[in-house]
Amino acid sequence: MSKISLELGSGGRLMRDFIAGKIVPSFADPLLRDLGDAALLPGGLAFTTDSYVVDPLFFPGGDIGRLAVNGTVNDLVVSGAEPRFLSLAFILEEGLESEVLDRVIRSIRTAAKAAGVRIVTGDTKVVRRGQGDKVFVNTAGVGRSIARPRPERIRRGDKIILTGTLGDHSLAVTLARGEYGLKSGVRSDCAPLLFLLPLWKRGALWMRDVTRGGLATVLSELAERLPYPLLIEEDKIPLSRPVRAAAELLGIDPLFMACEGKAVVVAPAARAGDFLRRIRAHPLGRRAAVIGEVQDRVGRPGELLLRTGVGGLRLLEPLTSELLPRIC
Protein backbone atom coordinates (compact mmCIF):
# COMPACT_ATOMS: atom_id res chain seq x y z
CA MET A 1 0.00 0.00 0.00
CA SER A 2 1.64 3.25 -1.19
CA LYS A 3 -1.02 5.63 0.14
CA ILE A 4 -3.39 5.67 3.09
CA SER A 5 -7.01 4.93 2.23
CA LEU A 6 -10.31 5.22 4.11
CA GLU A 7 -10.38 1.44 4.51
CA LEU A 8 -7.62 1.67 7.13
CA GLY A 9 -10.16 3.22 9.48
CA SER A 10 -12.86 0.62 8.92
CA GLY A 11 -12.06 -1.61 11.87
CA GLY A 12 -11.85 -4.53 9.44
CA ARG A 13 -9.17 -6.72 7.92
CA LEU A 14 -7.20 -3.95 6.18
CA MET A 15 -6.96 -1.97 9.39
CA ARG A 16 -5.90 -5.03 11.36
CA ASP A 17 -3.30 -6.01 8.76
CA PHE A 18 -1.97 -2.45 8.73
CA ILE A 19 -1.57 -2.40 12.51
CA ALA A 20 -0.10 -5.89 12.69
CA GLY A 21 2.24 -5.35 9.75
CA LYS A 22 3.40 -1.77 10.25
CA ILE A 23 2.71 -0.57 13.79
CA VAL A 24 3.32 -3.57 16.06
CA PRO A 25 6.70 -4.62 14.54
CA SER A 26 7.95 -1.04 14.83
CA PHE A 27 7.73 -1.14 18.62
CA ALA A 28 7.95 -4.86 19.45
CA ASP A 29 6.47 -4.53 22.93
CA PRO A 30 4.71 -7.59 24.40
CA LEU A 31 2.01 -5.36 25.92
CA LEU A 32 1.16 -4.08 22.44
CA ARG A 33 1.25 -7.45 20.73
CA ASP A 34 -2.08 -8.66 22.11
CA LEU A 35 -3.97 -5.84 20.34
CA GLY A 36 -6.80 -5.83 22.86
CA ASP A 37 -9.17 -2.93 23.45
CA ALA A 38 -6.90 -1.90 26.32
CA ALA A 39 -3.40 -2.77 27.46
CA LEU A 40 -3.28 -4.57 30.80
CA LEU A 41 -0.33 -2.99 32.60
CA PRO A 42 1.73 -4.09 35.60
CA GLY A 43 0.26 -3.01 38.90
CA GLY A 44 -3.32 -3.88 38.03
CA LEU A 45 -3.92 -0.99 35.64
CA ALA A 46 -5.56 -0.96 32.22
CA PHE A 47 -4.84 1.74 29.64
CA THR A 48 -6.58 2.59 26.36
CA THR A 49 -6.82 5.42 23.86
CA ASP A 50 -9.09 6.32 20.95
CA SER A 51 -9.71 9.17 18.52
CA TYR A 52 -13.09 10.38 17.25
CA VAL A 53 -13.79 12.01 13.88
CA VAL A 54 -17.53 11.43 13.55
CA ASP A 55 -19.50 13.36 10.94
CA PRO A 56 -21.85 15.03 11.78
CA LEU A 57 -20.76 16.13 15.24
CA PHE A 58 -24.32 15.85 16.58
CA PHE A 59 -26.73 13.05 15.69
CA PRO A 60 -29.85 11.47 17.19
CA GLY A 61 -28.91 9.86 20.49
CA GLY A 62 -25.45 11.35 20.83
CA ASP A 63 -22.60 13.55 19.67
CA ILE A 64 -18.82 13.45 19.39
CA GLY A 65 -18.35 14.31 23.07
CA ARG A 66 -20.61 11.61 24.44
CA LEU A 67 -19.11 9.18 21.94
CA ALA A 68 -15.55 9.92 23.07
CA VAL A 69 -16.28 9.32 26.74
CA ASN A 70 -18.41 6.21 26.34
CA GLY A 71 -16.18 4.68 23.68
CA THR A 72 -13.14 4.89 25.95
CA VAL A 73 -15.07 3.74 29.01
CA ASN A 74 -16.38 0.72 27.11
CA ASP A 75 -12.93 -0.28 25.87
CA LEU A 76 -11.86 -0.52 29.51
CA VAL A 77 -15.00 -2.39 30.61
CA VAL A 78 -14.67 -5.12 27.98
CA SER A 79 -11.00 -5.47 28.92
CA GLY A 80 -11.96 -6.32 32.49
CA ALA A 81 -11.24 -2.93 34.04
CA GLU A 82 -13.21 -0.41 36.07
CA PRO A 83 -12.80 3.01 34.34
CA ARG A 84 -11.37 5.75 36.56
CA PHE A 85 -9.56 8.55 34.70
CA LEU A 86 -9.67 10.03 31.19
CA SER A 87 -7.53 12.44 29.23
CA LEU A 88 -9.16 14.80 26.74
CA ALA A 89 -7.48 16.31 23.67
CA PHE A 90 -9.08 18.53 21.01
CA ILE A 91 -7.95 19.28 17.48
CA LEU A 92 -10.02 22.28 16.44
CA GLU A 93 -10.41 23.88 13.04
CA GLU A 94 -9.94 27.63 12.77
CA GLY A 95 -13.33 29.32 12.51
CA LEU A 96 -15.23 26.82 14.64
CA GLU A 97 -18.16 28.51 16.37
CA SER A 98 -17.55 28.75 20.10
CA GLU A 99 -21.08 27.59 20.91
CA VAL A 100 -20.39 24.31 19.06
CA LEU A 101 -17.32 23.67 21.19
CA ASP A 102 -19.24 24.64 24.34
CA ARG A 103 -21.94 22.13 23.46
CA VAL A 104 -19.35 19.37 22.97
CA ILE A 105 -17.67 20.20 26.28
CA ARG A 106 -21.00 20.11 28.13
CA SER A 107 -21.74 16.72 26.62
CA ILE A 108 -18.34 15.39 27.68
CA ARG A 109 -18.88 16.66 31.23
CA THR A 110 -22.33 15.06 31.43
CA ALA A 111 -21.15 11.73 30.00
CA ALA A 112 -18.11 11.59 32.28
CA LYS A 113 -20.25 12.24 35.35
CA ALA A 114 -22.71 9.53 34.31
CA ALA A 115 -19.89 7.03 33.78
CA GLY A 116 -18.15 7.93 37.05
CA VAL A 117 -14.87 8.94 35.42
CA ARG A 118 -12.75 12.05 35.90
CA ILE A 119 -11.16 14.16 33.15
CA VAL A 120 -7.70 14.81 34.61
CA THR A 121 -5.42 15.93 31.76
CA GLY A 122 -5.61 17.00 28.15
CA ASP A 123 -4.43 19.13 25.25
CA THR A 124 -5.78 21.50 22.60
CA LYS A 125 -4.44 22.24 19.12
CA VAL A 126 -5.89 24.44 16.36
CA VAL A 127 -5.33 23.88 12.63
CA ARG A 128 -5.97 26.31 9.81
CA ARG A 129 -9.36 26.55 8.15
CA GLY A 130 -9.74 23.69 5.68
CA GLN A 131 -7.07 21.53 7.35
CA GLY A 132 -9.51 19.80 9.71
CA ASP A 133 -13.24 19.24 10.05
CA LYS A 134 -14.52 21.34 12.95
CA VAL A 135 -13.61 19.09 15.91
CA PHE A 136 -11.57 15.93 16.36
CA VAL A 137 -11.33 14.42 19.84
CA ASN A 138 -8.84 12.03 21.42
CA THR A 139 -9.45 10.39 24.79
CA ALA A 140 -7.25 8.03 26.74
CA GLY A 141 -8.50 6.07 29.72
CA VAL A 142 -7.01 4.45 32.79
CA GLY A 143 -8.85 1.87 34.84
CA ARG A 144 -8.36 -0.61 37.65
CA SER A 145 -8.16 -4.16 36.36
CA ILE A 146 -10.61 -6.53 38.05
CA ALA A 147 -10.22 -9.50 35.70
CA ARG A 148 -8.42 -10.56 32.56
CA PRO A 149 -10.11 -11.83 29.39
CA ARG A 150 -9.33 -15.54 29.04
CA PRO A 151 -9.98 -16.63 25.44
CA GLU A 152 -7.69 -19.60 26.03
CA ARG A 153 -10.29 -20.96 28.49
CA ILE A 154 -13.13 -20.92 25.97
CA ARG A 155 -14.45 -24.44 25.35
CA ARG A 156 -17.00 -26.21 23.19
CA GLY A 157 -20.53 -25.43 24.40
CA ASP A 158 -19.76 -21.97 25.77
CA LYS A 159 -22.41 -19.44 24.74
CA ILE A 160 -22.20 -16.19 22.76
CA ILE A 161 -24.43 -13.42 24.16
CA LEU A 162 -25.20 -10.16 22.35
CA THR A 163 -26.37 -7.46 24.74
CA GLY A 164 -28.85 -5.81 22.36
CA THR A 165 -29.77 -4.80 18.83
CA LEU A 166 -27.19 -4.24 16.11
CA GLY A 167 -26.56 -1.24 13.92
CA ASP A 168 -28.47 1.57 15.63
CA HIS A 169 -25.42 3.84 15.90
CA SER A 170 -24.34 3.35 12.28
CA LEU A 171 -27.82 4.07 11.00
CA ALA A 172 -28.40 7.12 13.20
CA VAL A 173 -25.14 8.75 12.08
CA THR A 174 -25.60 7.83 8.42
CA LEU A 175 -29.13 9.18 8.17
CA ALA A 176 -28.14 12.35 10.04
CA ARG A 177 -25.90 13.21 7.08
CA GLY A 178 -28.94 13.44 4.81
CA GLU A 179 -27.17 11.68 1.95
CA TYR A 180 -29.89 9.10 1.30
CA GLY A 181 -32.97 11.28 1.70
CA LEU A 182 -34.34 8.88 4.32
CA LYS A 183 -35.82 9.64 7.72
CA SER A 184 -36.11 7.36 10.72
CA GLY A 185 -36.72 7.57 14.43
CA VAL A 186 -33.64 5.46 15.16
CA ARG A 187 -31.21 6.84 17.74
CA SER A 188 -27.61 5.96 18.43
CA ASP A 189 -27.16 3.42 21.22
CA CYS A 190 -24.16 5.37 22.55
CA ALA A 191 -23.96 4.48 26.26
CA PRO A 192 -21.51 3.23 28.92
CA LEU A 193 -21.43 -0.53 29.46
CA LEU A 194 -20.56 -0.37 33.15
CA PHE A 195 -23.38 -2.77 34.01
CA LEU A 196 -21.33 -5.57 32.43
CA LEU A 197 -18.45 -5.24 34.91
CA PRO A 198 -19.93 -7.68 37.51
CA LEU A 199 -19.97 -10.43 34.87
CA TRP A 200 -16.18 -10.62 35.06
CA LYS A 201 -16.44 -11.71 38.69
CA ARG A 202 -19.02 -14.33 37.68
CA GLY A 203 -16.71 -15.98 35.18
CA ALA A 204 -17.03 -14.12 31.88
CA LEU A 205 -14.43 -15.48 29.49
CA TRP A 206 -14.24 -12.69 26.91
CA MET A 207 -16.01 -9.47 25.85
CA ARG A 208 -15.82 -6.92 23.05
CA ASP A 209 -17.90 -3.86 22.34
CA VAL A 210 -19.37 -4.09 18.84
CA THR A 211 -17.96 -0.96 17.21
CA ARG A 212 -16.24 -0.51 13.83
CA GLY A 213 -16.39 -3.64 11.71
CA GLY A 214 -19.52 -4.87 13.47
CA LEU A 215 -20.40 -8.19 15.04
CA ALA A 216 -19.02 -10.28 12.18
CA THR A 217 -15.57 -8.68 12.38
CA VAL A 218 -15.40 -8.87 16.18
CA LEU A 219 -16.34 -12.56 16.29
CA SER A 220 -14.15 -13.44 13.29
CA GLU A 221 -11.15 -12.08 15.14
CA LEU A 222 -12.06 -14.15 18.19
CA ALA A 223 -12.60 -17.30 16.11
CA GLU A 224 -9.15 -17.00 14.60
CA ARG A 225 -7.67 -17.36 18.09
CA LEU A 226 -9.62 -20.50 18.99
CA PRO A 227 -9.22 -24.22 18.22
CA TYR A 228 -12.99 -24.34 17.60
CA PRO A 229 -15.43 -22.81 15.11
CA LEU A 230 -18.05 -20.33 16.27
CA LEU A 231 -21.66 -20.67 15.13
CA ILE A 232 -24.22 -17.87 15.40
CA GLU A 233 -27.91 -18.02 14.46
CA GLU A 234 -29.36 -15.35 12.18
CA ASP A 235 -32.85 -15.71 13.65
CA LYS A 236 -31.56 -15.06 17.17
CA ILE A 237 -29.71 -11.81 16.42
CA PRO A 238 -31.84 -8.86 17.64
CA LEU A 239 -32.42 -6.02 15.17
CA SER A 240 -34.59 -2.95 15.52
CA ARG A 241 -37.25 -2.37 12.86
CA PRO A 242 -35.52 0.74 11.43
CA VAL A 243 -32.18 -1.08 11.09
CA ARG A 244 -33.80 -4.08 9.45
CA ALA A 245 -35.70 -1.90 6.99
CA ALA A 246 -32.77 0.40 6.18
CA ALA A 247 -30.39 -2.52 5.76
CA GLU A 248 -32.71 -4.10 3.20
CA LEU A 249 -33.28 -0.81 1.38
CA LEU A 250 -29.62 0.27 1.27
CA GLY A 251 -28.10 -3.19 0.88
CA ILE A 252 -26.10 -2.96 4.12
CA ASP A 253 -25.48 -6.08 6.16
CA PRO A 254 -26.33 -5.39 9.83
CA LEU A 255 -23.64 -7.88 10.87
CA PHE A 256 -21.05 -5.30 9.82
CA MET A 257 -22.76 -2.21 11.25
CA ALA A 258 -21.35 -0.50 14.32
CA CYS A 259 -22.84 -0.04 17.77
CA GLU A 260 -21.62 2.21 20.58
CA GLY A 261 -23.55 0.69 23.46
CA LYS A 262 -23.60 -3.04 22.77
CA ALA A 263 -21.15 -5.83 23.51
CA VAL A 264 -20.72 -9.49 22.76
CA VAL A 265 -19.91 -11.74 25.71
CA VAL A 266 -18.68 -15.33 25.82
CA ALA A 267 -20.14 -17.04 28.89
CA PRO A 268 -19.38 -20.51 30.26
CA ALA A 269 -22.12 -22.87 29.14
CA ALA A 270 -23.32 -23.57 32.67
CA ARG A 271 -23.67 -19.86 33.50
CA ALA A 272 -25.13 -18.51 30.28
CA GLY A 273 -28.70 -18.44 31.61
CA ASP A 274 -27.62 -16.49 34.69
CA PHE A 275 -25.61 -14.07 32.53
CA LEU A 276 -28.55 -13.46 30.23
CA ARG A 277 -30.93 -12.77 33.12
CA ARG A 278 -28.50 -10.28 34.66
CA ILE A 279 -27.93 -8.47 31.37
CA ARG A 280 -31.66 -8.27 30.61
CA ALA A 281 -32.32 -6.85 34.08
CA HIS A 282 -30.54 -3.65 33.02
CA PRO A 283 -32.37 -1.16 30.74
CA LEU A 284 -29.50 -1.29 28.22
CA GLY A 285 -29.70 -5.07 28.00
CA ARG A 286 -33.43 -5.72 27.68
CA ARG A 287 -33.08 -7.19 24.19
CA ALA A 288 -30.01 -9.28 24.96
CA ALA A 289 -29.97 -12.78 23.47
CA VAL A 290 -27.87 -15.90 23.27
CA ILE A 291 -27.04 -15.81 19.57
CA GLY A 292 -24.71 -18.78 19.23
CA GLU A 293 -22.09 -21.01 20.73
CA VAL A 294 -18.63 -22.43 20.51
CA GLN A 295 -18.87 -25.86 18.89
CA ASP A 296 -17.12 -28.35 16.66
CA ARG A 297 -19.91 -30.14 14.83
CA VAL A 298 -19.78 -27.98 11.71
CA GLY A 299 -17.01 -25.90 10.23
CA ARG A 300 -13.33 -25.91 10.97
CA PRO A 301 -11.28 -24.43 13.81
CA GLY A 302 -10.96 -20.68 13.46
CA GLU A 303 -14.11 -20.20 11.38
CA LEU A 304 -17.14 -18.05 12.15
CA LEU A 305 -20.33 -19.47 10.67
CA LEU A 306 -23.83 -18.03 10.43
CA ARG A 307 -26.81 -20.34 10.28
CA THR A 308 -29.19 -18.41 8.05
CA GLY A 309 -32.94 -18.10 8.48
CA VAL A 310 -33.49 -20.79 5.85
CA GLY A 311 -31.10 -23.24 7.50
CA GLY A 312 -28.00 -22.79 5.35
CA LEU A 313 -24.51 -21.98 6.56
CA ARG A 314 -22.61 -18.84 5.62
CA LEU A 315 -18.93 -18.29 6.33
CA LEU A 316 -18.38 -14.84 7.85
CA GLU A 317 -15.11 -12.97 7.53
CA PRO A 318 -13.88 -9.59 8.79
CA LEU A 319 -14.99 -6.45 6.99
CA THR A 320 -12.70 -5.82 4.03
CA SER A 321 -13.66 -2.27 3.00
CA GLU A 322 -15.03 0.92 4.53
CA LEU A 323 -18.76 0.32 4.92
CA LEU A 324 -19.82 3.64 6.49
CA PRO A 325 -16.92 6.10 6.96
CA ARG A 326 -16.52 8.42 9.94
CA ILE A 327 -19.16 6.97 12.22
CA CYS A 328 -17.00 7.28 15.32
Buried (B, 14 or more C-beta within 10 A) or exposed (E): EEEEEEBBBBBBBBBBEBEEEEEBEEEEEEEBEEEBBBBBEEEEBBBBBBBBBBBBBBBBBBBBBBBBBBBBBBBBBBBBBBBBBBBBBBBBBEEBEEEBBEBBBEBBEEBBEBBEBEBEEBEEEBEEEEEBBBBBBBBBBBBBBBBEBEEEEBEBBBBBBBBBBBBBBBBBBBBBEEEEEBEBEBBBBBBBBBBBBEBBEEBBBBBBBBBBBBBBBBBBBBBBEBEBBBBBBBEEBBBBEBBBBBBEEEEBBBBBBBBBBBBBBBBBEEBBEBBBEBBBEBEBBEBBBBBBBBBEEEBEEBBBBBBEEEEEEEEBBBBBEBBBEBBB
